[in-house]
Amino acid sequence: MYTLPDLPYDLQALEPYISGDIMKLHYTKHHQGYIDKLNDVLAGAPQALKGLPLVQLLRQLDQVPGPIRTAVRNQGGGHYNHSLFWQCMTPGGRQLQGELAKQIAKKYGSFEEFQRIFTERALGVFGSGWVWLMPDLSITTTANQDSPVMDGQDEPILALDVWEHAYYLDYKNVRADYITQWWRVVNWSAVADRYRAMRVE
Ligand code: MN3
């Protein structure tokens, strides 16, 4: 059984950039919903697929029986992606420093240029999806609740949810405004920790 991970801050803590109303809906309804449906669908799955670490489950979707594969992909991806997304934010945000700052500046010319390109990619996602910063510092996007780990890639170090449910209550349909404000709550120290951990593996 998968369970909802604790949120590392209060639901209102990201205000005024992301409201408590959005967080409540997003965390306690959407994220919990993915987990409940994942547990439901796995109830009928082969024993070998039960109780796996989530990343491992998503990396072997080809072994999930056809009739439940799409559900495991969508609900399992939803659980994985949101679990990472919450870790990527913190009240007031954190400055990007150290080796990750250096490497991003090296790859993109400047942090501002990196932000511009990441934002551009986020605005380019048609419909619902995600934007990712990978451990090699490339930027990639996925549709729906897909995750790079489903293609055998490394785990991302930064996640941005661009589903309308992530911002509609605060920003209506204006994704650009949401992203501008989202940058203010990015937890770069957590992202740098993930970067370091991925690099030494
Ligand atoms: Mn979401």
Boltz pocket constraint, residues with backbone or C-beta under 6 A from the ligand:
constraints:
  - pocket:
      binder: B
      contacts: [[A, 26], [A, 30], [A, 82], [A, 161], [A, 163], [A, 165], [A, 166]]
      max_distance: 6.0
